[in-house]
């Protein structure tokens, strides 16, 4: 149980320990005179505590009794007491014999300790570890060294103690497979404990490393990787933990030294640091891009990061023999959700397209469910595959609408499609908001007399860029490519213009945006077949890269599809170069330089069709990868396959099946969003062409995404630790490997004299002797003594008692002949070790451990032999003068200041306590211009320099501190002068805009031209920034929060101020005004004037003044054609029976989603039965049961609702047929209304003006009686 106890008698089991503290918290074996020795014994019998024994401690020295103590029971098995030695106590080894006696048994156990004077150096033996063999122990006033006598490969040094502070090291074992040193010292009187591990084969100390400091384990995954950087992963989501989540790590030349790693990064490894177990675990990673001159992108699978918290991972590198373990399949969560039906309506649905925007996927297709025309339908899903909005019509105009294409941007989905409503193929478009509601109903993109169609569209820099094929160039049998550009409000910013000059039998085009350009690829043909060409434009429609060939070889290349990601344009197409049709690819960089030339993507397709559209490829980019999908008919039925590439064209995931259902699946389309690739296609598994889809989960999604910060480089090699206590004494502990060291040191002259007759050596075998007796030959011939001690006994007058112990261990494996060892006082205290130069080569390793304390070195040079100059590996292990250290205090690195001057502040420290000169450099480029010099800088003091005359730019500065012989330069810090407040731009809602009625919340979104923290105030335009409320999302250039509690008919005013990184705050707030429309609009007024009877020549026959007015006022959409004799009460059929869901249908037809819709206002049962009804005389007809509600706040005016049965194919109003709706009020002359005396008040839904076609206008009708 206690390794340091000698064996005792049977009966009571007694253990004995000695301590130097009354807390009994730390064992000790070494005490000075006039010191208290605390003694503790544990008494047990058969494993149980004995609490009633009589326990004494007998202390003896050299066989003579010193004293006997009674130990008092403390608790459990413990008995305690203490003995205080005095100034006359003998120096030497003492024995404590603790004896315990009770009624039935007795027992005893001994413990050794040593009492020394605290003055002279001495050497002696004591069984320190209770193994029955004495250890060699040496001590002086400051240091005690215990080392093993019997085994030079295990427990070389057992214990070191610094007596000034009673701080000790307890060393573990050094074996062939592992070596661990453990210890603790004080630094500036503060405890500092550390572990040093040597996890290498044999006893080579080159890979020594610190494994813990102050109890915190510092792990090192594998010493074959000499370098690492810690990376902090931040979970920016405050409610959701990250578990096995992919995290992007971006390296560049400012945060990573590429020289340390292999040229292709194949030696990189990542580990996860478990802060609980303090262990590291190797984790999967994938190198998306490795660029030693720029940016490298790596994805890492991080096991766990708590919500709102951080985790540490390490990047290891520097192993030249390592091979790559980059594997995306172990990083990303690659799974398919499972095929699901998007649309299975009757007849055929085909050619779906998909786009992603604001967390939702938008799917559109053309549809023949009407059995009369092809229409375009759509449906929306969230990023997990859940239904967001059920299917709805994009266009069901006359004749056919086909082949939709979709792009998203500016919170809008832009849908283009081919349209035959004008009996000519045109391209039409519709713009929907991000919830699928119509923003601009379908409108003509082009209606040229020649056919146009089969378009493609992309979004970038607030522009939708649309391309299509077009026959307008004159040859009605050939096509060219045309384009048009729109902004996010649907206005044309560049009208139709021609992209390609060649005319071909048929062309297909594709477009993608990235790196400030639109990349357009299209199919053309010449005598050798059909090929792919491309061209790039900016968002204004200006050419950047004129027409170039993507491929020029013979055979057909058709159906291009292009995507952009991570500065790469990836073009795919169908190619029959090998006889069969396959999907090919080519990759360009952002400047349209070829990154990877033409290569084959598919291998299993075999089609020979003249127009092989069946293997239709589609490509999308996400999370550093290009996802390519196509349909493949090599197995008989057409199935959907996919393949994933990195940005350089390397396969990340080989071909896999997306759908292999029975019958055919064809023409897939793919889009990426929130960690998912959404693939949709048309599908014949049910015997009918339907639309199906699947979600390929590429990665786990969380918002906001985690971020990383990369720490400084750490190395496993060359660890040196110097620990100081006070100004006089210090302990240096070094572990190193000096391969390649060729430093030559000058000779040390001197001879041994009588003054060193008491200076002694101590060898491993326990023998002692005078230094004067120890010759070089004895050192060389003493093969078993690979570590030794040299010390000054200091009994003569050659030095004072604060003297030296030096301990050295030499490498046993090299054939190096030791020449001499010594201490001398030259320009500084040092320990010198020399070897026979003829026995050493440059491949020999010299491993050593050195511990010594400072003392009086005035005569130590007499220990040294006169020796000749040598060559490698002459080594001088010494505490040489040390260079100053520089700390830049302020301004901090990468900070901002808002003045045209700043105070530079820094601190210079010198380990040797020397005064220094500080040289301050600064400029706006490389910090090489000297701007100030300060002399006689005191050690540890801070100094400042006021740098004035600064402009608005980035400045760089550094400080060099130089003492009498050495200097050190700080890192270069940068700061940016910014005296201009952020410029605020209102994004959403648009300033002075009107939101739809029923809107209860909206995202407030503003942007700034620089990073800033923005605040808002709802009441005070002159608010102080400190009085504002932070935007929920702020700190960058995009700022937003959710503004809820909005009400119809209200106007809202908000005031904004922002604070940039330099502390510049807008002096005046920016005002943001928007309103929420009312569901209902109120009209009121008088009916005045006269009635004129005219003849055929418009001549007046008779005129009546209008008095005692009676009749009705009607309001309807201006595009409605009303048959007045066919009007009936809403809620009633044309044959007088009750309708079913007329009021709900009216809400649907009008698109009213607000809480105060028609169903709520006019019924009590959610849309079925009118709450109040009355009879109206309409065009000499009595219309009964007209639903009515107060027009405003009184009963003088009631608004009723009528519907036009002449528009109906049945007898009832319904949302599908959208029959005309007419709102009516009876004139009540000079009656009191809400707004004063009037003849009528009528309320109508604001959406009535949008009810039919495109004219947003109302018609008022007056019927007088």
N, C-alpha and C positions, 0 to 999 in steps of 0.2 A: 504494500500500500504506500509506503514511503521509501523511496529508493535510497535515501541517505541515512538510514538507520542500520546499525550493526545488529546481528541476530541476538535475541534475548532468550530467557528461559521459558519453559512451558508453563502452563497455568494461565495467568492473566496475560493478555496481549497488550503490550505497552509500546507506544511509538513516541519518539522525542524529536522536537524541532526547536531551533533557536531563531529569534527575530530581532531586528534592530528597531522596530516600532512597537509602541504599546498597543497598536491596533492589531498586532499579530497577523498583518496582512502580507508581509513579505519575508521570506526566509533569508537568513544571512549566516555566513560561516566565518566572517572576518570582522574583528572589532579592535578598536584602539583602547589604550588605557584611559581611565576616567570615563568609560562609556557603559551604558546600561545594556545588559544582555537579557532579553526576555525569553523565558523558557516555557515550553508548553509540552504536556504529555497527554496522550489519549489512552485511556484504559478500557479494555473490553474483555468480555468473557463469552466465548462461543458466539461471537458476533454481536452481542448485546452490550450496551453502555453500562459501565460500572461507575456508580455515583457516590459510593460510601467507602472507597479505599483510602488508606493512609499513603500519600504519595510524597516522596522526598527526592531531591535532586542533589547528588554528591558531585562536586566539581573538583577535579584533580589536574595537576600539571607535572609532567615528568615523574609520575608515580607518587607524588606527594599531594595530600589533601589540601585544598584551598578553602573550601567552605561547603556546608550542607544547608540546603533550603527546604522548607516545607512548601509544597505546592497546594494551592487552594482550589477546590472544585469551582469551576466556572459554569459550565452547562454541558449537558449530554455526557460525552466521555472525556471532556477537556478539564485539565487541571493546569493552573498557571502560577508563575512566580517570576522574580527577576533578581539578578546579581549585578552590582555596580563595581567594576574594577577600580583600582586606584593608581596613582602615579608610580607606585613602587611594585605593582604587579609585574611578574616576570613575563617577558616576551616569549611566545612559543605556542605549541599546540596544547589545547585543553580538552579534557574529556568530561562530558556530562553524563552521569549514570542515573537515570530516572528509575526509581524502584517503587512498585505499588504492592501493598499488602492489604488483604481483607480477611474475613473470618475463615475462609476455606482455601484461598490460593494466594500466590504472589507472582510477580513478574518484573522484569527489568529490561531496559533498552538503553544503549549508549549513543551518544552523538558527539562528534568532534567539532571544535571551532578553534580559531587561531586569534591570539591576542598579540598585537604588534605595537611598537612604540609610536608609530605615526611619523617617525623621523628618518631612520636609516633604511637603506635598501637591504633586503635580505632575501635569501632563497632557502626553501625548506620543502619537506614532503608531508602530505597529509592525505588520508583516504577521503577525498572529497565526495565521491559518488557511491561509497559503500560497496565497491566491487572487490574489496579485499586487497587491492593493490594501491599503493600510494601514488598520488599525482605530484608532479613537480609544480611548485607554486613560487612565484616571485612577486615581490611587492616593494614599493617605495611609498613616499608620503601620499602620492596621488593615485597610484594604480596598482591593482592586483591582477595577475595573470595566472590562470590555472590551465595546464595542458596535460594531455594524456601521456603517460610514460610508456604504454605497452602497445599501442596500435596507431600507426601513422596514417591509416586510411579511414579511420572512423573516429569522430569526436577529436579532431586535432586540438582545438582549443575548447575547453569545456565552459569557461567562465571568464569574464572580464568585469572588474568593478572599479568605478571611479570613486574614491573614498570621500572627496570633497562634497559630493552630493548624495552619496550612498545610492547611486544609480548603477545598475549592473546589466551586463549582457549574459544571457544563457544561450550558449551555442548548441545547435543541433548537430546532426551527423552529416558527414560528407562521405557518400558512398559512390560507387561507380555509376549509378543511375540518377542520383539526386543528391543535392547538397542544399541545406537550408541553414541560414544563420538567423538567429533571433536575438533581439536585444533592445535596450531602451537607454536613452540618454536625455540630457536636458539641453535645450537651446534657449539662451537668454533666460534661464531659470524656469522655462516652461517645459513640461514633459514632452518628449518626442520619441515615440517607439516606432521601430521599423523592422521589417523582415527582408532578408536578402536571399533569393533563391538562385541555385545554380543547376538548372535542370538539363544537364548535358552528360553525355557518356564520359566516364573517366573523371579526372579532376581538372580539366581545362576550365578556367574561370572566365573565358571570354564572354560567355552569355549570361553573366551574372545580372540580376535585375532586382529592383525593389518590388516586393510583392505586397507590402502593406505599410501604411503610415498611420500612426495613432489608432491602430485597431481596424482601420478600413483596408480591406484587402484590395491590392492592386494586381489584377490578374494579367497574365500575358499568355495568349492562347498557344502560341508555338514559336519557340526561339529561332526556328529556321526562317521566320519572317522578322527581320530586324527593325522594321519601321511600322508605325501605326499612327492613326489619327482618331481621336474620339469624335463622335458625331452625336449631337443632341437632337432627338426626334421630338417634336412638339405636336401634341394632339390638340388642335385648335377647336375641337368640338367639346363643349363643356358638359355634355350629358351622355355621350356614347364612348365606351372603351374601344380601342383598336385591338383586334385579335388577328394574328397572322395577316397583317395588312401590308400591301405593297406600298413602299415609300420611295420617292424619287430623290436620289443624291446627285447633285450637280457639282462636278469638279472643274476648276479652271486654273490658269497659271498663277492666280493670286492666292488660292487656298490649297494648292497641292503642288509638290515638287515632282514633276514627271520624270526627272533624271533618276530618282530613287527607284522607280518601278520599271518593269519590262516595257519594251517599246509598244507592245500591243495590249498591255494591261492584263495579261493572262496570269500574272502572279497575285492579283488582288483577291482578297478574301474578306468576308464580313462576319463579325461575331456579335452576339447579343449579350449584354451584361445584365445579369440578374442581381439587382441591388439587395435582395434578401439573402440569397445564398452566396453572393459575391463571387459567382462563377461566370465564365464565358462559355457560350454555346455557338458553334458554327451555324450560320444561317444561309439560306439560298440567296443568290443574287443573279442579275442578268445585266450584261453590258449592252445597252442600247447603242451607244456611240462612244468611241475612244479617240480623242483628238489631242495629241501631245502639245499642239500649238494653240489650242483654244479650249472649247468646252467639251467635257465628257459627261454622259448621262448614264447613270446606273440605277437599277431598280432592286430594292432589297425587301425581302419578306420579313417584317419585324413581328416577333411573337406577341408582344403586348405593350400597349401604352395606355395608361389610365385616362379617363375622360378629363380634359383640361390639364393634363399632366405631361411629363416628359419621360423619355427612356434614353439610355445610352447604348449605342452600337459602336463597334470599332471597325475601321478599315485598315487591314494589314497589307503590306506590300514589301518588295525588296528581295524576294526569293527568286534568283535568276533561273533556278532549275524547275520552277513550278510550271504546271500546265493549267490551262483555263478550266474552270468549273462553272462558267457562265451558263445558266440554263433557265430560260424564261418559264418553262412549264412548272418549275418548282416555286416560282415567285408569284405568279398570277393564279387567281382562282378560276381556272378554265372549266366551265360546265355549261351545258345547254339546258335551258329550262324544260324543254319538251315542246314539240310542235303544237300549235293551237290555231283554231280557226279565227280569222279576222272577219270574213264575210262568206256566208253560204246561201245567199239569196238565190232565187230561181234563175235559170238560164246562166249565162256566162259572165264571170268577172275575171279580168286579166290585166297584165302589165302593171303591177303595183310599183309604187315608188315610196321611199321613206326619207324623212329628215328629222333632225332632233333640234329642239329649242326650249329653253327654260324648263328643263326637267321632264319634258314630254316628247314622245315620238309621234310624228304626224304621218299617217299612211294614207295614200290616195291611189285610186285605180280607176279603170274604165269598166262600165257595168251595163249589162244588157237585160236587166231584170224587167224593163218595161216592154220588152219584145217588139218595140217600135224603133227605138234609137239607142245608141250608145251614150251613156251619161257618165259624168265623173263624180264619184263618191269619195268620202274620206272618213277616217276614224282616228281617235287619239288614245295613246297608252302612256302610262307613266313609266319611269325608268326601270321598275321592277316587273313590268308586264301587266299591271293592273289597268283596267279600263278607266280612262280619264274622261272621254266624251264618245258617246255611241255614234254610230255612223250617221252622216249628214251629207246633204247634197252640195257639191261644189258648183256644178252646172248641169241642168237638164233642159237646156234650151232646145229649140227645134233642130231636127236632124241629129247629127252625131257630134259627140265630144270624146276624144280619146287621148291616150298617151300623156298622162300628167307628169310633170317634173316639179320638184319642190326645193326651195332654199329657205333658210331662216336667218333673220338678222333684224336688229332694231326692234325686237319684241314682235316681229311680224313673220308669218309664213307667207311666202310668195309662191303661188301655184300657177304654172303655165300648162296649157293643154292645146291639142289640135282641135279645131272647131269647124263644123260644116254648116252652121246655121244660115250662112249667107249663100249656100249652094256653091261654095268654094272653100277649099281647105285654107283656113287662116289660123294664126295662133292667137289665143285669148289668154287672159290671166285673171286671177283673183288674189286679193290680199286679205288674209285673216289675221286677227291678233293671236297672241300666244295661248288663248283659251279656246281657239277654234271659231270664235264669233267673227262674222264678216266685218272687215274694216273697209274694204272697197269691193263691191260685188263684181261679178265677172265682167271684164271690159276687154275691148279689142286691143291686142298688141299691134297687130298688123292685119290689114284687110286688102292688100294689094290684089289686083285682078288675077294674078297667077298664084298657084298653090304655095302655101308655106306650112311648115309643121315640123314635127319631131324635134322639139327643142330641148334645151338644157339650161339651167340657171344656177348661179352661185352668188354669194354675198361677200362683200368686203368693203371696208372703209365707207360704211353707210350707203352703199350702192348695191342694187340687184342688177347683175349683168346677165342678160338673156341672149342665147344664140339659137338659131333654127336653120333648117334648110329652106331654100327659096328658089322659085323658078322665074323670078321677075326679070332676069337679065336678057330675056328675049327668046332663048331657045326653050320652048315649052317642054322639051323632053329631058332637059338637063337641070341640075341643081347647083347652087352655090350656097355659101354660108353667110347669113346676115346676123346683125346683133342690134340690141337696143338697151339703154341703161336707165334705171329708175332710182329715185330716192326712196326712203322709207315711208313717205306719205303717198306714194304712187304717182308722183310727177315725173315726167320724162326729163332726164338731165342730158341725154344725148339721143337724138332721134335715130331712126333706123339707118345703119351703115353696113357696108359690105366688109366681110372678114376675108373670104377667100376669092381668088380671081378665076380659078379653074371651074369648069362646068363638068359635072359627072352625072352618071345615070341615077345615082342615089347617094346620099351622104348622111352620115350620122356624126354627131358632134358631142363633146363633153367639155365641161369647164370646171375649174377649181381655182380658188383664191389662196394666195399665201405670199409672204415676204413682199407685200406691196404691189403684187401683180396678179392679173387674171391670166391663167394658162388655159388656152383653148386648143383642143386637139380635134381633128376631124378626118373623115375618110375621103380620099380623092382617088382618081384612077388615071392611069395612062396606058400606053400600049402593052406594058408588061404586067398590068393588073392593078388591083386596088391597093393603096398605101395609106399611111397615116402621116399627116402633117400637123404642125402646131404653130402657135403665134402667141405672144403675150402683150397685154395692154395694162395701162394703169386705170384707176377708177374713173378718170375723165374720158376714157375712150381713146387715149393716145397710144400709139404703138411703142412698146419697149423693145421687144425682140421680134424682128420681122419674120416672115414665114420661113420655117426650117423643116427638114424631113426628120420624122421620128424613125422611119425605116425606109429603105430604098430597094431592098432585094426583091426578086421576082416572087410570084405567087401573091395571093390575096391577103391583105391585112385590113380587117374591118372592125366596126363596133368598138371604138376607143372608149375607155373609161379612165378618168384621171382624178387623183386626190393629192392633197398637200399635207405634210406634217413634218415638224422638226427640220425645217429648211430643205425639204426634199419634195419634188414633184414625181409621183409614181404613175406612169402611164401603162395601161393594160389594153390588149386588143385580141381579136381572134386571128389566127394565122394558119395557113395551110402549106407552109414551106416544106413540111415533111410528107405531104400527101394527105394526111388527116388534119382535121382542124383542132388546134390546141390554143390555149390561152398563153400569150407571151407578155413580157413586161420590159420596161426600161426606166431607169431612174436618173433624174436630173437634180442638181443642187439649186439653191435659190436664185443663182445667176444663170441658170439653164446650161450649166456645164454638165457633161455626162459623168455620173457617179458609177453607174453600172450599165454596160451596154446590153443590147437585146439578149434576153434569156428566156428559157421555157418555164412556165409556171405549172401547166398541167401535162400529164403524160397518158391519160387513159381515154381521151375522147377520140372518136372515130366517125366523123361526119364528112360527107362529100356533097352536101346540098349546095346548090348554086348561090342561095342566100342563107348562109348558115347562122341565122340569128338565134338558133336554139341554145348555143352555149354562151350566150350573153353574159360577159363578166361585169361585176360591179365591185368597186373598191372604196374603202373608207379608212380613216386614220384615227387611232386612239391609243393613249398610254405608250407612245413610242413605237407603235407597230402598225403596219398596213394589213388590213383584213381584206382578202380577195375571195369572192364567192362567184360561182358559175353553175350552170346545170350541165350534167354529163349524161350521155346516153350510151356509154360503152357497154353497159350491162343489159341493154334492151330498153327498159323504161328510162325516162329522163329523171335523174335525181339531182339534189342540190348538194354540192361539195364546197369546201372552203380550204384556205391555206393562209398562213400568217408569216409575214416577213418583217425583218427589222429595216431601218431606214437606209441600210447599205445593200439590201438585197439578199441578206442571209436568211435562210429558213429558220423561223422561230418555232413554228408548229407545222408539221407536215400535213398533207391532205387529210381531211376528215369529213365525215358525213354530217350534213345538217338535216337532211330529210331523205329517207329511202322508202317512203310509203309506196303502196301499190299504185300502178298506172304512172302518169307523168307528173313531174313538178318542174316548172320552167321559169325563166327570166327573173332571177333573184335581184333584189336591191338591198343594200346594206347602209346603215348609218350608225355612228357611235355617239353615246352620251352617258355620263355618270357611270362609267365603268362597264357598260354593256354595249355589245354590237347587236343591233336589231336587224334581223334578216327576214325579208318577206318575199313571197313568190306566188305564182298562181299554180293550182294544184287540182289534179283529177282523181284523187283517191276516192271521192264519193260518187264518181260517175258523172260529175258536173264540174266545170272549171270554177273553182272557188279561190279565195285568197287565204293563204295560210302564213304563219310567221313563227319565229322562234327567237329567243334571247340567248346570245352567247355571253355568259358572264365572264368578261376578261379580268375583272378586278373588283375588289370590294369598294363600295362607294360610301363616302362620308363627306359632309359639308360643314365647315370648310375643310379642304384637304390638309393633311399634316405637312409641316415644314421642317427643315433641318438647318443646323448650323454646324460648321466644321471647325474643330479645334486645331491646336498646334501639333506639329509632328513630335512624336515620342520615339525614342530608340531603346533597344534592349542592350546596347553595347556601352562599354566604358563608363561605368557608374563610379562616381567618387562622392563620398559623403564626408564633409567636415563639420564637426559639431563643437561648439564653443561653450565654455562655462566661465564667465568672467573674463578679465583681461589677462590673466596670468597663465592659466592652465587650459589645455585643450586636448581633445582626443581625436585622432584622425584614423578613420577606418576606410581602407581602400581595397577595391577588387578590380583588377585590370588585366589586359593581355597586350603585350607590347610587341606584336608581330610587326616587323618592318621598321622598328625604331633604330636609328643609326646615329643618335646624338653622341658627340665626343665631348668629354669633359676634361678639364685641365687636371694636372697632377696635384695631389695634396702632399706637401713635404712634411716630414716630421719623423721623430724616432721615439721609441718607447723609453721612458725614463723612470727614475725611482718614485716620482710623484704618482704613478699609476699602479703601485704595487698592490693596492687594495681593489683595483678594478677587476671585475670577475666575469667569467663566462659560465653558462649553464647549458649542458647538452641534453639531448633526448633521453639518453640512458641514465640520466640523473646525476652524472658526474659534474663537479664544480672545479674551478681552478682559476688561477690568476690569468688575466689577459696576457701578461708577459710570458706565460708558459705556453700559450696557444699559438702554434706556428701555422703558416699557410699549408704546409704539407699535412699537418694534422687535420685541417679542414677538408682537404681533398681526399684524404684516405678514410675519413669517417663517413663511410657510405650510408650507414643507417641513420645518420643525423641530418635530416633534411629540414629541420627547423631548430633554431637555437635562440638563446637569450644572451644579450650582453648588457651588463649593468655596472654602475659605479657604486661600490660599497660605501664610499665617502667616509672612511674612518681616518683618513689622513687629511691634510690641509689643502689638497688640490682642488677641492670644490665644496660647495655647501651641500646641505642635505636634500634640496629639491632637485633630485637628479633623475637620470634617464633609465628607462627600461626600453629596449628595442627588441622586437620579436619578428623573426622572418621565417617564411616557409618557402622552400625552393621546389621547382618542378622535378619530379622523379623520373619522368619518361624521356627527357632529353639527355643527350651525351655531352652535357656542358660541365666542364671542370670549373669548380668555384675557385676564384683567385683570392679575393679578400672581401671583408665587410668592415665597415667602420662608421663612426659618427664624427663629424667635424663641424667646426664653427668657422665657416668662410664668410661669404656675404650673407648667408642665412643658415639656420640650422638644417641639417640634412642627414639622411642615412644613405650611405654609399655601398653599392654592391658591384663587384667586378668579377669577370670571368676570364678564364684563359682564352685568348682570342683564337688560338689554333683549334680549339675544341668546338667553336660556335659557328653556325651558318645562319644565313638569313631566314631559313625555314624553321629554325628553333624557336620555341615558345618559352617565355619566361613568365611564369605565373607566381604571384606573391600576395601575401596578406601582411600588412604592416600596422602595428599599433605602437604608439610611443607617447610619452608626456614630456612637456617642455621642462627643462631644468637649467642648470648652470653649465654652459658648454665651453667655458673659458679654456679648459685644458684638453678638450676631447680630441683636438687635432693630434695630440700625442699618441692616440690609439692607432693612427694610421701608419701603415708602412710607406716607405718611399717606393713608389712604383712608377714604371714607365708608362708613357702614353700608349693607349691601345686603340683598337677599332671595334666595330660592331661585334657583339651586342653590349658594349659598355653602357651601363644604365645608371642613371642618377635618380633615385627616388627621394624627393625632397619637397619641403614646403616652400616653394619658390615665391617670389613677389607676385601678387595677384593684381589683375587689371581692375580698374574701377567698374562699377555697374551704373547704368543710367536708367532712370524711370521717368517717362514723360507723363506728367500729371494732368495738365489741361492746356488747351482744349483736347478732349478725348479724340481718339481716332474716328474718322468718318462722321464728325459732328458738323453742326451748322451754327453760325453766329449771325446776328442781325445788326452788326455795327461794322464800320469801316476800320476797326482796329480790334486787337485782342491781346490779352496778356498770356504769353507763353510761360508755362511753369513746369519745372522739372526738378529732379533730385538726383545728385551724384553721391554714390557711396564708394568707399575704398576699403577693401578687407584689411589692408595694412595700416589704415588710419591716416594716409597721406593727404595733404592738401592737393587740390586739383585746379586745372583751368578748363572752363567750359566754352566750347565753340558752338555757336548756334547757327544753323544753316536753314535757309528758307527761300522758296520761290514758288512759282505756279507751275512748275514742271517736274524737276527731279531732286529738289532740296540740295542743291550743290553750291548755292550762293551764300557766302559767309555774311551774316547780318548782325552779329554781336559776339563779343568776347568778354568773359568774366573771369578774372584771375583770383587765386587764393580762395577757391571754394572749399568750404569746410565739409568734412565727411558727414554725410547724412542730412545736410541742410538743403532746403529748397530755394530756388532762385527764379526770378521772373524777368521777362523782357517784354516791353510794350511795343508790339509790332503795329505800326500805323500806316495810313495811306493805302488801305486795302480796297480792291475793287470787287465787283460781284463776279467771282470765279472761284475755282478750287485751288487751295494753297497746300504746299507740302513742307514739312519741317522735321528736323532731327537735331540731336545734340550729341557732340563728342566730348567726353570727359577724359582728360589726360593727367596722369600723375608724373612723377619724376622719370619713369621709365616705360610705362605701359599706358595704353589708352583703350577706350571702348566707345562704340557708337551705337546709339539707340536705333530702334526701328524707325522707319519713316512714317510719320502720322500725317493725315490729311484733314483739312476742314474746309468747309465751303462758306463763303460770305454770301448771304442772301438778305437783302433789306426790303424786299418787295413782298407784300402779302399775297396769298394765293388768289388766283382768278377763278371765280365760281361760275359754273355753267349749270343751269337748271335743265335736267333731262326728263324727269317724269314726276307728276304729270306735266305736260307742256304748260308753260306760263300762260295764264289767262284762258286755259282750256276748260271745257265742260266734260265731266265724266258722266257715264251713262247713269240713268236713274236706277235706283236699287243698289248702287255701289256703296258698300259699308266700310270698305278699307281700300287703301292703295299704297303701293311702295313709293315713298318719297326718295328720289334719286337725284343727286347732283354730282358733278365732277369738278375736280380742281386741276390746275396745270402742274401741280407738284404734290408730293406726299404731304398730307395735312390731317389734323384732327378737327372735325367740323361739329358745330353745335347749332341748335335751333331754339327759337323762342316763339311762342304762339301769340303773344300779346304786345310786346314792346319792340318797336323797330330800332330803338336806341339802346337795346340791352347790352350790358357788359358781358364780355365773353364768359366770365366766371359764372354768370347767371343762366347760361344756356344749358341745354340738355344734349349730351353726346348722341350723335347718330349711332344706331346699333352696330352698323358696319362702317368703320372709319379707320383712318390711319394711313391709307394709301391715296390713290387719286380718284377712287370711286367710293361714294358715301351713300348710305341708304338706311331707312328704317321704315317700319310698318306703321302707317297712320290709320287708326281704326276709329270707329264711332261716327263715321260720316252719315249724313242724312240728306235725303232728297231735297232739292231746292235751296240748299245752303251754299254760301260762298266762304272759302277758307283762305286765310292769309297767314303765311309763315315767314319768319325772318332768320337768315343764316349768317354765321360768321365762322371762319376757319383759321386755324393756327398751324403754320407750317413748321418744318423741322428746326428752323432757326428762331422760332418764337414770334414771327410776324403774324399779326392778327388784323383781319379786315377792320379798318376804322369805322366803316359804315356797313350796316347789314344789307344783304341782298334780299329783296322782297319777292315772295313766290305766292301768286294768287291763282286759285282754281275753284271751280264750282262743281256741284253735283246736280245734274238735271233733275227736274221734277218729273215724275211719271205722268202727271196730268198738267195740261196747259189750260188756263182759264181765258176765255174771250167774253167780253161784255160790251154793250153799247146801246145806241138808239136806232130805231127804224124811222127815218124821216125822208121827205122828198115829195115827189108827185108821180102820178101815172099819166102817160100821154097816149092818146089814140092817134095813130098816124095813117096816112094814106100810102098808096103804092109809091108815091114819089117822096116819101118820108116827110110830107107836109103834115103839120099838126092839125088835127080835126077837132080834138077836145082835150083838155088837161084837167085832171082832178088832183087836188091836194090830198096828201095822205093824212087822215085824222082817224082817231079811234082805231088804231092799228090792231089787227089780230091776224094770227097765222103761225107759221113755224119758221125757225132758222135751222138749216141743215149744214153739216160739215162732213166732207169726205176727202179722200186722197185725190189729188189732181189727176192722177192716172186712172182713176176708176171711171168706168162708163156705166151710169146708173139707169136702170129701167124702173122708173118711179112707180109704175103700177105693179111691180113684182116685189116690193119691199115688204118684209115680214119682221115680227118681233124676234130679236135674238133670244134663243131659248125655246122657240116654237118652230115646228116644221111648216112647210108651205101648205100642208093639209090640216093644220091646226093642232096637231098632237104635240106633246112635249118632246123637246130635243133631249139628247143625252149629256154630252159634254161640250155644249156650245160655247160656254164662257171660257173653259180651259182652252178650247180650240182657238178662240179669239186671241187669248194671250199668246198661244204658240204661233199663230199666224202673224201676229204683230211683233213677236220677239220680245215680249215683256217678261222680265225675270224678277221684277221688283216685288217687294212684299205687298204693296198696295196695287196689285194688278186688278184686272177687270173681275176675275173670279172673286177676289176678296171684297171689292167695293160693292159689287152688285148682288152677291149671293151670300147665304148663310151656311151652305153645305159644300163649300169648296168647289163651286163651279157648275152645279147642276140646276138648281132652282132659284129663280129671281126672288130677291127679298121684297121688293116693291114693284108693282106694275101699274100701268094706266093705259088709257086709250088715246091714240092720236088720230086726227084726220089728216091723211096723207094723200094728196093728189085725188081728192074727192072720194077717197076710200077710208073706211074705218079700219084701223089696225089695232087689234086688241092685244092685251097682255104684254105691252112693251115694257121691258125692264127699265127702271128709272132709279136715279140717286140724286140727292141735292147737288145742284151745280156748285154751290159754295157753302155758306154757313147758315142758310135759312131755307124756308120751304116755298119761297116765291118763284124759284126757278128749279126745274127738275130736268136733268139730261137723260134722254133715252137712247137705246141702241137698236138699229134696224139692220137687216141683211138682205142682199139682193139675190132672190132665188133664180133669177134669169141666168146667173153664172154657174148654177149647180147642175150636176148630172143626176142628183137624187133630190130628196125633199128636205135635206137638213144641211145646216152650215157645218163645215169641217175645215180643219187646218190645211189639209192637202190641197183642196180645190181653191181655197183662199178667195171665197166670194166677196164682193164689195161689201164694206161696212160703212154705215151712215149713222152719224150721231145727230140727235134732234133735240130741240128745246122749243116749247110753246112761248110765243111772244106774250109778255105781261107788261102792258104799257105803263111807264112811269112807276114801276114798283121798286121798293127798297132792296138793293142788293148789297153784296159785301163791299163793293167799291163805290157805293152811292146809288142814286136813283138812276134806273136804266130800264130798257125795254126787254133785254134778254141777257142772261148769263149762261154760258155753255162750257162744259169741261170735256176735253178730248185727250186721249193718250198722245204724248209727244211723238211716238213712233208711227202715228197714223199717216204722217206726211211721207214716210218711207215705205208704205205698205205695198204699193204696186210700182213695178218698173224702176226707173232711175230718176224721175223728177221729184225732188224733195220739196213738195209744195202742197198746200191745202186749197180746196175750193169751198167757198161759202155759197149756199143757196137760200133764197128767201121765197117763201110761199105766203101770199097775202090772201086774206079772206075778208 
